[in-house]
Amino acid sequence: MIAIGNFFFKYRNFLFIFLYLALFIPSPQIFRESEFGANYYLYPLIIGLFITVLGQLIRGVAISLAYIVRGGLNKKVHADDLVTEGFFNHGRNPLYVGNILMLVGVGILMNSVVFMCVFIPLFLFIYQAIVLAEENFLRGKFGKQFDEYCARVNRWWINFGGLHKTIGSMAFNGKRWLIKEYNTQTVWMLGIVVILLYFYNYNNSMDNPILTGGDTVLRDKIGISALVVLAAYYVIIRYLKKSGKWRA
């Protein structure tokens, strides 16, 4: 598993591109009109949005409190320090948990059985392998200090108890959240916009194509407007980062 984790650590960023494309593979629906009634689409809409937004919020709080370098060194697992404060005092992998929730949320939002039953388990297997590879490195470098941390903090389960005290006792760096996450946030929000506009029919169907006639024109106008807003968001945050006006 450690060898598998080291392999996927190199290519984990490409994994998200693959998984986002997998969202649009034709699939049976999780929530169906025959079982949940005419407004069945509200179930994946509400549940999916809640879970995926929760995932992004967990990532945001974790990054804003105590940042951990995620890129490794030369595409290999690496860490200069063992980060145990902030959200990492409540869960060993809050960033990965956030990623999982974000993908589970959009999978439910897409109402896709194939994504939830095939690609999410595959994603969890890969993440487990990556985490084991990272832990193997950290244990070798930090030894007893890391073992004590593992004994105190769970690998996947986040203990929300006392989190408000943690947030209150540390400086909340919201700029760092935006600077470090604007790529992820832009792709994530674009995916949600595409799903909501092109795969939902709010007249009780989620077939594709879903809208016709005048509704299609309105949909495309909203889609173009959303694309412009997201592009502006990306360019502005990137400029603030590259120009040094905002520093992490």
Secondary structure, 3 states (H helix, E strand, C coil): CHHHHHHHHHHHHHHHHHHHHHCCCCCCECCCHHHHCCCCCHHHHHHHHHHHHHHHHHHHHHHHHCCCCCCCECCECCCCCCCCCHHHHCCCCHHHHHHHHHHHHHHHHCCEHHHHHHHHHHHHHHHHHHHHHHHHHHHHHHCHHHHHHHHHCCCCCCCCCCHHHHHHHCCCCHHHHHHHHHHHHHHHHHHHHHHHHHCCECCCECCCCCCCCHHHHHHHHHHHHHHHHHHHHHHHHHHHHHCCCCCC
